[in-house]
């Protein structure tokens, strides 16, 4: 009887370990958070305060992102006549848009103006102000043209700061001011309806980073 029970127990333990590991990898189990100070990294402050609220742009963007996700928006792709979602739903690009809006930047208008003035760069046949700024491919072009382009090497931890914008092949988010044990920052984003936390430790597991930007 013991010969049968022991292998079963070992099998169950292995399954549990695998499940816990997968839950951790996919951020269903919270990761320990560290700060810039833990790695002797000076927190970046912008020398611009675009909306003149006494808070620099970099901090304003990060604060805006945190305030937005604190509303617990549900993931759903919808078209809005207002451009900006005005209900409880949203997608990944809205995290960035509301963050920038908190610093005084109307991303909808800014992207629309850049598209109209540089239509060939965007490869868009029909311009739609209400949705163009909510498409990752358009934001990649916009930030490449209008923001400071930074490293995509996550090992250069001191070059990543809370409030930076991170773009993947088909996704976008904002860098958090929290870091993992290696000093690599978390990402504040909205990826899918099954995401448990908006702030996740994902950068070291991604191989599709295509852009890292800072507003200027």
C-alpha positions as CSV (number, residue, x, y, z in Angstrom):
1,X,0.0,0.0,0.0
2,X,2.8,2.4,0.9
3,X,4.5,1.7,-2.5
4,X,1.3,3.1,-4.1
5,X,0.7,6.0,-1.8
6,X,4.2,7.5,-1.9
7,X,4.4,8.0,-5.7
8,X,0.9,9.5,-5.6
9,X,1.9,12.0,-2.9
10,X,5.1,12.8,-4.9
11,X,3.0,13.3,-8.1
12,X,0.6,15.6,-6.2
13,X,3.4,17.7,-4.8
14,X,5.0,18.1,-8.2
15,X,1.7,19.2,-9.7
16,X,1.2,21.7,-6.9
17,X,4.7,23.1,-7.4
18,X,4.1,23.5,-11.1
19,X,0.7,25.2,-10.5
20,X,2.3,27.6,-8.0
21,X,5.2,28.3,-10.4
22,X,2.8,29.1,-13.3
23,X,0.6,31.3,-11.1
24,X,3.7,33.2,-10.1
25,X,5.0,33.5,-13.6
26,X,1.6,34.8,-14.9
27,X,1.4,37.2,-11.9
28,X,-1.6,35.7,-10.2
29,X,0.7,35.5,-7.1
30,X,2.1,38.9,-6.2
31,X,5.8,39.5,-6.7
32,X,7.8,41.3,-4.0
33,X,8.3,45.0,-4.9
34,X,11.4,47.1,-4.5
35,X,12.1,50.8,-5.1
36,X,14.7,52.9,-6.8
37,X,16.4,53.5,-3.5
38,X,17.0,49.7,-3.1
39,X,19.2,49.9,-6.1
40,X,20.7,53.4,-5.6
41,X,18.9,54.6,-8.6
42,X,17.9,58.3,-8.6
43,X,14.3,58.9,-9.4
44,X,13.9,60.9,-12.6
45,X,12.0,64.1,-12.4
46,X,11.1,66.0,-15.6
47,X,12.1,69.7,-15.8
48,X,8.7,70.3,-17.5
49,X,5.4,70.9,-15.8
50,X,3.2,71.2,-18.8
51,X,-0.1,71.8,-16.9
52,X,1.5,74.1,-14.3
53,X,0.1,72.1,-11.4
54,X,3.4,72.1,-9.5
55,X,4.1,68.4,-10.4
56,X,6.6,67.5,-13.0
57,X,5.4,65.7,-16.2
58,X,7.0,62.4,-15.4
59,X,5.4,62.2,-12.0
60,X,2.1,63.5,-13.3
61,X,1.9,60.7,-15.9
62,X,2.7,58.0,-13.4
63,X,0.1,59.5,-10.9
64,X,-2.5,59.6,-13.7
65,X,-1.9,56.0,-14.6
66,X,-2.2,54.9,-11.0
67,X,-5.4,56.9,-10.6
68,X,-6.9,55.4,-13.8
69,X,-6.2,51.7,-13.0
70,X,-7.5,52.4,-9.4
71,X,-10.9,52.6,-11.0
72,X,-10.6,48.9,-12.0
73,X,-11.5,49.4,-15.7
74,X,-12.8,46.2,-17.4
75,X,-11.1,45.1,-20.6
76,X,-13.2,45.6,-23.6
77,X,-12.5,47.1,-27.0
78,X,-15.2,49.6,-27.9
79,X,-15.6,52.7,-30.1
80,X,-16.4,56.0,-28.4
81,X,-17.7,59.1,-30.0
82,X,-16.0,60.9,-27.1
83,X,-12.6,59.3,-28.1
84,X,-11.8,58.7,-24.5
85,X,-13.8,55.9,-22.8
86,X,-16.5,57.4,-20.6
87,X,-17.6,54.2,-18.9
88,X,-16.1,51.3,-16.9
89,X,-14.3,49.8,-19.9
90,X,-11.0,50.3,-21.6
91,X,-8.0,48.8,-23.4
92,X,-4.2,49.0,-23.1
93,X,-3.8,52.3,-24.9
94,X,-6.2,54.0,-22.5
95,X,-3.8,53.5,-19.6
96,X,-1.3,55.7,-21.5
97,X,-3.9,58.2,-22.7
98,X,-5.2,58.9,-19.2
99,X,-1.7,59.0,-17.8
100,X,-0.7,61.7,-20.3
101,X,-4.0,63.5,-19.8
102,X,-3.2,63.9,-16.1
103,X,0.0,65.8,-17.1
104,X,-2.1,68.1,-19.4
105,X,-1.5,66.3,-22.7
106,X,-4.5,65.5,-24.8
107,X,-3.2,62.4,-26.6
108,X,-6.3,62.2,-28.9
109,X,-5.7,65.7,-30.3
110,X,-1.9,65.4,-30.4
111,X,-2.0,62.1,-32.4
112,X,-4.7,63.4,-34.7
113,X,-2.6,66.5,-35.5
114,X,0.5,64.5,-36.1
115,X,-1.4,62.1,-38.4
116,X,-2.9,64.9,-40.4
117,X,0.5,66.6,-40.8
118,X,2.4,63.4,-41.5
119,X,-0.1,61.0,-43.1
120,X,2.5,59.2,-45.1
121,X,4.3,58.1,-41.9
122,X,1.2,56.5,-40.5
123,X,-0.1,54.6,-43.5
124,X,-3.7,55.4,-42.7
125,X,-6.4,55.6,-45.4
126,X,-9.2,57.1,-43.3
127,X,-8.4,59.4,-40.4
128,X,-10.6,58.9,-37.3
129,X,-9.7,61.2,-34.4
130,X,-11.8,59.2,-32.0
131,X,-10.0,55.9,-32.4
132,X,-6.6,56.6,-34.0
133,X,-4.9,57.5,-30.7
134,X,-6.2,54.2,-29.2
135,X,-4.2,52.0,-31.7
136,X,-0.8,50.7,-30.6
137,X,0.7,50.9,-34.1
138,X,-0.2,54.6,-34.3
139,X,1.2,55.3,-30.9
140,X,4.5,53.6,-31.8
141,X,4.9,56.0,-34.7
142,X,3.7,59.0,-32.7
143,X,6.1,58.5,-29.8
144,X,9.0,57.6,-32.1
145,X,8.4,61.0,-33.7
146,X,7.6,63.1,-30.6
147,X,9.2,61.6,-27.5
148,X,12.6,60.7,-26.2
149,X,13.6,57.2,-27.4
150,X,15.3,55.1,-24.8
151,X,16.9,51.7,-24.4
152,X,14.9,48.5,-24.8
153,X,17.5,46.5,-22.9
154,X,15.8,45.7,-19.5
155,X,19.2,44.9,-18.0
156,X,20.0,48.6,-18.0
157,X,17.8,49.1,-15.0
158,X,18.9,52.7,-14.2
159,X,17.6,53.8,-17.6
160,X,14.0,52.7,-16.8
161,X,11.9,55.0,-14.8
162,X,8.3,55.2,-13.5
163,X,6.2,57.2,-16.0
164,X,8.1,55.9,-19.1
165,X,6.1,54.4,-21.9
166,X,6.8,50.8,-23.0
167,X,5.5,49.5,-26.3
168,X,5.4,45.8,-27.3
169,X,4.6,44.4,-30.8
170,X,0.9,44.5,-30.1
171,X,0.6,46.1,-26.6
172,X,1.5,49.2,-24.7
173,X,1.9,50.2,-21.0
174,X,3.6,52.5,-18.6
175,X,6.6,51.7,-16.5
176,X,6.0,51.6,-12.7
177,X,8.1,53.0,-10.0
178,X,8.2,49.5,-8.4
179,X,10.9,47.0,-9.3
180,X,11.6,43.3,-8.9
181,X,14.5,41.7,-7.1
182,X,16.7,42.3,-10.1
183,X,15.9,45.9,-10.3
184,X,13.8,45.5,-13.5
185,X,10.6,47.6,-13.2
186,X,7.1,46.4,-13.2
187,X,4.7,47.5,-15.9
188,X,1.3,49.1,-15.3
189,X,-0.9,47.9,-18.2
190,X,-4.3,46.5,-19.2
191,X,-3.8,43.4,-21.3
192,X,-6.9,41.2,-21.2
193,X,-10.1,40.4,-19.3
194,X,-8.3,37.7,-17.2
195,X,-5.6,40.0,-15.8
196,X,-5.7,40.0,-11.9
197,X,-3.3,42.9,-11.3
198,X,-2.8,46.0,-13.4
199,X,0.8,46.3,-12.2
200,X,2.9,43.3,-13.2
201,X,6.4,42.0,-13.2
202,X,6.6,41.0,-16.9
203,X,9.5,42.7,-18.6
204,X,12.0,39.9,-18.2
205,X,9.6,37.4,-19.7
206,X,8.9,39.5,-22.8
207,X,10.9,39.2,-26.1
208,X,8.7,41.6,-28.1
209,X,9.6,45.0,-26.7
210,X,9.8,47.4,-29.7
211,X,9.9,50.8,-28.0
212,X,10.7,52.7,-24.7
213,X,9.9,56.4,-24.6
214,X,9.8,59.4,-22.3
215,X,7.6,62.4,-23.0
216,X,9.6,65.6,-23.6
